């Protein structure tokens, strides 16, 4: 069947739509996303101001992990720089240096 997306302007309209749907035995789903967040994403898409990332790309995972670590700790980006420097140094080792 067809899916309808409605945008009630206030709580009264939302409740009225839910009541009508319930009376007609129509299932109702609500979005788990904050409307302001959805609007921000749509605006970025429209303006081309976004970057698509591959969640399976190891570089993407490292960036996401670093941001997550920075948000959950009191360390600044400068404090975390030594981790990046150590990783880069390790990746540049040649076998004879081990």
Secondary structure, DSSP 4 states (H G I P E B T S, - for coil): --------SSHHHHHHHHHHHHHTT------SS-HHHHHHHHHHHHHT------TT-HHHHHHHHHHHHHHHSS--HHHHHHHHHHHHHHHT--GGG-
